[in-house]
Amino acid sequence: MKCPRCGQPMDHGSAFCVSCGFRLAAAPAARTAAPGYVEPHEQEPEAGKVFRAGDVTVKIEGELVPVVDVILGGRDNVYFEHHTLLWKQPQVNIVTRSLKGAVKRFFAGLQIFVTETQGSGNIAFSRDAPGQIVPILLRAGEEVHVREHQFLLASGHVDYDYFRVKGVANILFGGTGFFIDSFKVQGGEGLLLLHGYGNVFTKELRAGESLDIEPGAFLWKDASVKIDTVLTNLSTGFFGGVSFTINRFTGPGRVGIQSMSYHPPQAGSAEQTTPGDALVRSVVKGIFD
């Protein structure tokens, strides 16, 4: 080790040079956490990277509002929500694709169709919001759960379903909605692309390890990760108290976190509803689940 000012050799750990008196900057204090804890890590930017599943080739372009550019070989297709389409070649046809459980979806207020491609050529997708694209390659038997309406596209042989998060706490206080999309591949492999608002972080949870996440920050998780809603009361003494809700995720498996905590806007009438109204609606919907 040498002095950066005069070049005189210095002992490791010295605070200043004995030759010229130059004082070294103090090293930053080490960050500490609970033993064995690994904090969520930021997903690397995917711009410019290419992903393939079957004869579908996907390239992610741009950073602020990224675009998913797809080349279709003609044998396989992709499906998507229609409002995410950005451009396509004329020979790429667009048709509707019905989803499983259409009646239940209708009464739950969910979409009963998505849009699907046919043929070969170029087609591109984007969401009208800044964020990050998350590509997930699903192998046979793998399943992931995704926040509703945040999938961008999936290759045709990826099964798309949903499930209801049960429990009165989720009905009344969940904050993220009550339904979660489920994507699974029965055989072969499939490609799923999600749009996360802001930047996306991933946490790998060990078996039994938990992480509390603000409801609007949840993006996706492995099917093996359990989710519970936790209501926390904050006492303010004589004047009562307030409460807030978090979602608790317990491993093993991965959970994706978006840095822009997103809460879907409510219709004007929805803002006037009471917890009792929500409970009644949930019971009616539950008849079809």
C-alpha positions as CSV (number, residue, x, y, z in Angstrom):
1,M,0.0,0.0,0.0
2,K,1.4,3.4,-1.0
3,C,0.4,7.0,-0.1
4,P,-1.7,8.5,-2.9
5,R,0.1,11.9,-2.4
6,C,3.8,11.1,-2.2
7,G,4.0,7.4,-3.0
8,Q,5.7,6.5,0.3
9,P,5.0,2.8,1.3
10,M,2.4,2.6,4.1
11,D,1.3,-0.1,6.4
12,H,-2.2,-1.5,5.8
13,G,-4.7,0.0,8.2
14,S,-2.7,3.3,8.6
15,A,-4.8,6.4,9.1
16,F,-2.2,8.8,7.7
17,C,1.2,8.9,5.9
18,V,4.2,9.2,8.2
19,S,6.1,10.9,5.4
20,C,3.8,13.7,4.2
21,G,1.0,13.5,6.7
22,F,-1.7,12.8,4.1
23,R,-4.8,11.5,5.9
24,L,-6.7,8.6,4.3
25,A,-10.5,8.8,4.1
26,A,-12.2,6.6,6.7
27,A,-13.7,3.5,5.3
28,P,-17.5,3.4,5.3
29,A,-19.1,1.4,8.1
30,A,-20.1,-2.1,7.1
31,R,-23.8,-2.8,6.6
32,T,-25.1,-5.4,8.9
33,A,-28.3,-7.4,9.0
34,A,-29.6,-10.5,10.7
35,P,-27.3,-13.5,10.3
36,G,-28.1,-15.3,7.1
37,Y,-30.4,-12.6,5.7
38,V,-29.9,-11.7,2.0
39,E,-31.7,-8.5,0.9
40,P,-33.7,-8.3,-2.3
41,H,-31.5,-7.7,-5.3
42,E,-32.2,-5.5,-8.3
43,Q,-33.0,-7.2,-11.5
44,E,-30.4,-6.5,-14.2
45,P,-31.7,-4.4,-17.2
46,E,-32.9,-6.6,-19.9
47,A,-32.6,-4.1,-22.8
48,G,-31.0,-5.7,-25.8
49,K,-31.3,-9.2,-24.5
50,V,-32.9,-12.0,-26.6
51,F,-35.2,-14.8,-25.3
52,R,-36.6,-17.7,-27.2
53,A,-39.3,-20.3,-26.6
54,G,-40.2,-22.6,-29.5
55,D,-40.0,-20.5,-32.7
56,V,-41.0,-17.3,-30.8
57,T,-38.0,-14.8,-30.4
58,V,-38.4,-11.9,-28.1
59,K,-36.1,-8.9,-27.7
60,I,-36.5,-6.2,-25.1
61,E,-35.7,-2.7,-26.2
62,G,-35.7,0.7,-24.5
63,E,-35.3,1.5,-20.8
64,L,-37.8,4.2,-19.6
65,V,-40.9,2.7,-21.2
66,P,-39.5,-0.6,-22.6
67,V,-40.8,-2.4,-25.7
68,V,-41.1,-6.2,-26.2
69,D,-40.3,-6.8,-29.9
70,V,-41.4,-10.3,-31.0
71,I,-40.6,-12.3,-34.1
72,L,-43.1,-15.1,-34.8
73,G,-41.8,-18.1,-36.7
74,G,-45.4,-19.3,-37.6
75,R,-45.7,-22.5,-35.6
76,D,-46.1,-20.9,-32.1
77,N,-48.1,-17.8,-31.1
78,V,-48.3,-15.4,-28.2
79,Y,-51.3,-14.0,-26.3
80,F,-51.7,-10.6,-24.6
81,E,-54.2,-8.0,-23.4
82,H,-55.2,-6.0,-26.5
83,H,-54.3,-2.6,-25.2
84,T,-50.6,-3.5,-24.9
85,L,-50.2,-3.9,-28.7
86,L,-47.8,-1.3,-30.1
87,W,-47.2,-2.3,-33.7
88,K,-47.4,-5.3,-36.0
89,Q,-46.8,-6.4,-39.6
90,P,-50.1,-6.8,-41.6
91,Q,-49.6,-10.5,-42.1
92,V,-49.7,-11.1,-38.4
93,N,-53.4,-11.9,-37.6
94,I,-55.1,-11.1,-34.3
95,V,-57.9,-13.3,-32.9
96,T,-59.5,-13.7,-29.5
97,R,-58.7,-16.5,-27.1
98,S,-61.2,-17.5,-24.5
99,L,-59.9,-18.2,-21.0
100,K,-60.8,-21.0,-18.6
101,G,-63.6,-20.4,-16.2
102,A,-65.3,-17.7,-18.3
103,V,-68.5,-17.6,-16.2
104,K,-66.6,-17.3,-12.9
105,R,-64.4,-14.6,-14.5
106,F,-67.4,-12.6,-15.6
107,F,-69.0,-12.5,-12.2
108,A,-65.6,-11.7,-10.6
109,G,-65.3,-8.7,-12.9
110,L,-62.3,-10.2,-14.7
111,Q,-61.6,-10.4,-18.4
112,I,-62.9,-13.5,-20.1
113,F,-60.9,-13.1,-23.4
114,V,-57.3,-12.2,-24.3
115,T,-55.9,-11.5,-27.8
116,E,-53.8,-14.0,-29.6
117,T,-51.5,-13.9,-32.7
118,Q,-51.7,-16.1,-35.8
119,G,-49.1,-16.4,-38.5
120,S,-45.5,-15.2,-38.8
121,G,-43.9,-11.8,-38.7
122,N,-43.1,-8.9,-36.3
123,I,-45.3,-7.6,-33.5
124,A,-44.4,-5.4,-30.5
125,F,-45.9,-4.6,-27.1
126,S,-45.6,-2.0,-24.4
127,R,-47.4,-0.6,-21.4
128,D,-48.0,3.2,-21.2
129,A,-46.0,3.5,-18.0
130,P,-42.3,3.6,-17.0
131,G,-41.0,0.4,-15.7
132,Q,-39.1,-2.8,-16.3
133,I,-39.8,-6.0,-18.2
134,V,-39.4,-9.3,-16.3
135,P,-38.9,-12.3,-18.6
136,I,-39.7,-15.7,-17.0
137,L,-38.9,-19.0,-18.7
138,L,-41.3,-21.7,-17.4
139,R,-40.3,-25.3,-17.7
140,A,-42.7,-28.3,-17.5
141,G,-44.7,-28.3,-14.3
142,E,-43.5,-24.8,-13.2
143,E,-46.1,-22.3,-12.1
144,V,-45.9,-18.6,-11.1
145,H,-48.5,-16.2,-9.6
146,V,-48.7,-12.7,-10.9
147,R,-50.4,-9.5,-9.8
148,E,-53.6,-9.0,-11.9
149,H,-53.2,-7.2,-15.2
150,Q,-49.4,-7.0,-15.1
151,F,-48.6,-9.8,-17.5
152,L,-47.5,-8.4,-20.9
153,L,-47.5,-11.5,-23.0
154,A,-47.1,-15.3,-22.8
155,S,-46.3,-17.9,-25.4
156,G,-49.4,-19.9,-26.6
157,H,-48.9,-23.1,-24.6
158,V,-48.6,-21.3,-21.2
159,D,-51.9,-22.0,-19.3
160,Y,-53.5,-18.8,-17.9
161,D,-55.8,-19.1,-14.9
162,Y,-56.5,-17.2,-11.7
163,F,-57.4,-17.8,-8.1
164,R,-59.0,-16.0,-5.3
165,V,-57.1,-15.0,-2.2
166,K,-59.3,-16.2,0.6
167,G,-59.9,-14.7,4.1
168,V,-61.9,-11.8,5.4
169,A,-58.7,-9.7,5.9
170,N,-58.0,-10.0,2.2
171,I,-61.6,-9.1,1.3
172,L,-61.7,-6.0,3.4
173,F,-58.2,-4.7,3.7
174,G,-56.1,-6.4,1.0
175,G,-55.5,-3.3,-1.1
176,T,-54.2,-5.3,-4.1
177,G,-57.5,-6.8,-5.2
178,F,-58.5,-10.3,-4.4
179,F,-57.5,-12.2,-7.5
180,I,-54.1,-13.3,-8.7
181,D,-53.2,-14.6,-12.1
182,S,-51.6,-18.0,-12.4
183,F,-49.4,-19.2,-15.3
184,K,-48.3,-22.8,-15.7
185,V,-46.7,-25.0,-18.4
186,Q,-47.8,-28.6,-18.5
187,G,-45.1,-29.8,-21.0
188,G,-42.1,-28.4,-22.8
189,E,-41.3,-24.8,-21.9
190,G,-43.0,-21.4,-22.2
191,L,-42.1,-17.8,-22.0
192,L,-43.9,-15.2,-19.8
193,L,-43.2,-11.5,-19.8
194,L,-44.4,-9.1,-17.0
195,H,-44.3,-5.4,-16.7
196,G,-43.2,-4.0,-13.3
197,Y,-43.7,-0.4,-12.4
198,G,-40.4,1.4,-11.7
199,N,-37.6,-1.0,-11.0
200,V,-38.0,-4.7,-10.1
201,F,-36.3,-6.4,-7.3
202,T,-36.2,-10.2,-6.6
203,K,-36.0,-11.9,-3.2
204,E,-35.2,-15.6,-2.9
205,L,-36.9,-16.8,0.2
206,R,-35.6,-19.9,2.1
207,A,-38.0,-22.4,3.5
208,G,-39.8,-20.8,6.4
209,E,-38.3,-17.3,5.7
210,S,-40.8,-14.5,5.5
211,L,-40.7,-11.0,4.0
212,D,-43.4,-8.3,4.5
213,I,-44.2,-6.3,1.4
214,E,-46.5,-3.3,0.9
215,P,-49.5,-4.5,-1.1
216,G,-48.9,-2.3,-4.1
217,A,-45.3,-3.4,-4.4
218,F,-46.1,-7.1,-5.0
219,L,-45.5,-8.1,-8.7
220,W,-45.0,-11.9,-8.9
221,K,-44.1,-15.0,-6.9
222,D,-43.3,-18.7,-7.3
223,A,-46.3,-20.9,-6.6
224,S,-44.4,-22.4,-3.7
225,V,-44.4,-19.0,-1.8
226,K,-47.3,-18.6,0.6
227,I,-49.0,-15.2,0.9
228,D,-50.9,-13.9,4.0
229,T,-52.4,-10.5,4.7
230,V,-51.4,-8.9,8.0
231,L,-53.3,-6.0,9.5
232,T,-51.2,-3.8,11.8
233,N,-52.8,-1.3,14.2
234,L,-51.1,1.9,15.1
235,S,-52.4,3.3,18.4
236,T,-52.7,7.0,18.7
237,G,-53.7,7.1,22.4
238,F,-56.9,8.9,23.4
239,F,-57.9,9.7,19.8
240,G,-58.1,6.1,18.7
241,G,-55.8,4.5,16.1
242,V,-55.1,3.8,12.5
243,S,-54.1,0.7,10.7
244,F,-52.2,-0.4,7.6
245,T,-52.0,-3.6,5.7
246,I,-49.0,-5.6,4.5
247,N,-48.7,-8.9,2.6
248,R,-46.4,-11.5,4.2
249,F,-44.7,-13.9,1.8
250,T,-43.2,-17.1,3.2
251,G,-40.7,-19.3,1.3
252,P,-39.4,-21.3,-0.2
253,G,-39.3,-19.6,-3.6
254,R,-38.9,-16.2,-5.3
255,V,-41.0,-13.1,-4.9
256,G,-40.8,-10.1,-7.3
257,I,-41.1,-6.5,-5.9
258,Q,-41.7,-3.3,-7.9
259,S,-40.4,0.0,-6.7
260,M,-43.4,2.0,-7.8
261,S,-46.1,0.9,-5.4
262,Y,-49.1,0.6,-7.7
263,H,-52.7,0.6,-6.6
264,P,-55.3,0.4,-9.4
265,P,-57.6,3.5,-9.5
266,Q,-61.1,2.9,-8.3
267,A,-64.3,4.0,-10.0
268,G,-66.2,6.9,-8.4
269,S,-68.9,4.6,-7.1
270,A,-66.3,2.2,-5.6
271,E,-64.9,4.9,-3.5
272,Q,-68.2,5.2,-1.7
273,T,-68.5,1.5,-0.8
274,T,-68.1,0.3,2.8
275,P,-66.4,-2.9,4.1
276,G,-69.9,-4.4,4.4
277,D,-70.5,-3.8,0.7
278,A,-67.2,-5.4,-0.2
279,L,-68.1,-8.4,1.9
280,V,-71.5,-8.8,0.2
281,R,-69.9,-8.6,-3.2
282,S,-67.3,-11.2,-2.2
283,V,-70.0,-13.6,-1.1
284,V,-71.9,-13.3,-4.4
285,K,-68.6,-13.9,-6.3
286,G,-67.8,-16.8,-4.1
287,I,-70.9,-18.7,-5.4
288,F,-69.1,-19.1,-8.7
289,D,-65.7,-20.1,-7.2
